[in-house]
């Protein structure tokens, strides 16, 4: 999924991918190092139990401008999980092709 999203976003000249992570620990580390405008976060990524407190703390320290969460599940539990990670918006992975770039542009200007 990450490769597909990367290829899709690389076609958009106004968006620059500055890093990638394969788990929440890497996400926290890279967010703190790179300080991106936006973190695109799969809320069901591996090792999620270690994620929320550290990421919310790093986000509150200004590490990321905003968090755009994605998931294949759009139930209430997933919405709550996204919110606990500081998600500005939750997108359905099945609709990423139509919604990803416009949502990034809206959240980041």
C-alpha positions as a Python dict, from the first residue, in 0.01 Angstrom:
ca = {
    (1, 'X'): (0, 0, 0),
    (2, 'X'): (284, 240, 84),
    (3, 'X'): (437, 191, -260),
    (4, 'X'): (108, 262, -433),
    (5, 'X'): (54, 578, -231),
    (6, 'X'): (413, 690, -297),
    (7, 'X'): (376, 643, -673),
    (8, 'X'): (43, 825, -669),
    (9, 'X'): (177, 1121, -469),
    (10, 'X'): (496, 1145, -675),
    (11, 'X'): (276, 1237, -972),
    (12, 'X'): (157, 1548, -788),
    (13, 'X'): (419, 1826, -832),
    (14, 'X'): (297, 2026, -531),
    (15, 'X'): (358, 1737, -290),
    (16, 'X'): (701, 1621, -176),
    (17, 'X'): (745, 1297, 15),
    (18, 'X'): (1017, 1355, 274),
    (19, 'X'): (1011, 1018, 449),
    (20, 'X'): (846, 680, 496),
    (21, 'X'): (802, 450, 791),
    (22, 'X'): (697, 88, 821),
    (23, 'X'): (579, 101, 1183),
    (24, 'X'): (476, 348, 1451),
    (25, 'X'): (819, 365, 1611),
    (26, 'X'): (974, 474, 1282),
    (27, 'X'): (685, 716, 1228),
    (28, 'X'): (756, 889, 1557),
    (29, 'X'): (1131, 904, 1489),
    (30, 'X'): (1097, 1037, 1135),
    (31, 'X'): (828, 1286, 1232),
    (32, 'X'): (1054, 1432, 1500),
    (33, 'X'): (1356, 1439, 1266),
    (34, 'X'): (1190, 1563, 947),
    (35, 'X'): (911, 1783, 1091),
    (36, 'X'): (683, 1735, 789),
    (37, 'X'): (381, 1952, 717),
    (38, 'X'): (165, 1639, 713),
    (39, 'X'): (192, 1281, 833),
    (40, 'X'): (-12, 1029, 634),
    (41, 'X'): (-84, 759, 888),
    (42, 'X'): (-237, 414, 848),
    (43, 'X'): (-412, 380, 1185),
    (44, 'X'): (-385, 1, 1173),
    (45, 'X'): (-10, -9, 1116),
    (46, 'X'): (195, -262, 1313),
    (47, 'X'): (285, -210, 1681),
    (48, 'X'): (1, 36, 1737),
    (49, 'X'): (-9, -29, 2111),
    (50, 'X'): (316, 166, 2148),
    (51, 'X'): (205, 454, 1930),
    (52, 'X'): (-58, 692, 2059),
    (53, 'X'): (106, 851, 2365),
    (54, 'X'): (445, 908, 2203),
    (55, 'X'): (304, 1037, 1878),
    (56, 'X'): (54, 1269, 2042),
    (57, 'X'): (338, 1406, 2254),
    (58, 'X'): (567, 1456, 1951),
    (59, 'X'): (282, 1614, 1756),
    (60, 'X'): (208, 1853, 2040),
    (61, 'X'): (573, 1958, 2032),
    (62, 'X'): (523, 2078, 1674),
    (63, 'X'): (684, 1781, 1499),
    (64, 'X'): (406, 1753, 1239),
    (65, 'X'): (175, 2017, 1098),
    (66, 'X'): (-116, 1775, 1084),
    (67, 'X'): (-201, 1407, 1070),
    (68, 'X'): (-409, 1259, 789),
    (69, 'X'): (-522, 912, 893),
    (70, 'X'): (-622, 635, 653),
    (71, 'X'): (-791, 300, 706),
    (72, 'X'): (-992, 34, 526),
    (73, 'X'): (-1228, 28, 822),
    (74, 'X'): (-1441, 334, 883),
    (75, 'X'): (-1629, 224, 1194),
    (76, 'X'): (-1662, 423, 1516),
    (77, 'X'): (-1367, 243, 1678),
    (78, 'X'): (-1139, 343, 1390),
    (79, 'X'): (-1260, 703, 1406),
    (80, 'X'): (-1179, 708, 1779),
    (81, 'X'): (-838, 552, 1711),
    (82, 'X'): (-766, 816, 1448),
    (83, 'X'): (-868, 1091, 1690),
    (84, 'X'): (-646, 947, 1964),
    (85, 'X'): (-349, 980, 1725),
    (86, 'X'): (-432, 1342, 1657),
    (87, 'X'): (-583, 1275, 1314),
    (88, 'X'): (-716, 1589, 1146),
    (89, 'X'): (-918, 1373, 909),
    (90, 'X'): (-976, 1003, 843),
    (91, 'X'): (-990, 882, 482),
    (92, 'X'): (-1114, 549, 352),
    (93, 'X'): (-830, 367, 172),
    (94, 'X'): (-1080, 256, -91),
    (95, 'X'): (-1135, 622, -186),
    (96, 'X'): (-775, 746, -174),
    (97, 'X'): (-744, 801, -547),
    (98, 'X'): (-1025, 1059, -543),
    (99, 'X'): (-971, 1211, -200),
    (100, 'X'): (-603, 1201, -103),
    (101, 'X'): (-453, 1494, -296),
    (102, 'X'): (-750, 1731, -243),
    (103, 'X'): (-749, 1652, 129),
    (104, 'X'): (-373, 1711, 161),
    (105, 'X'): (-409, 2042, -21),
    (106, 'X'): (-697, 2145, 204),
    (107, 'X'): (-515, 2051, 526),
    (108, 'X'): (-178, 2197, 429),
    (109, 'X'): (-276, 2481, 201),
}
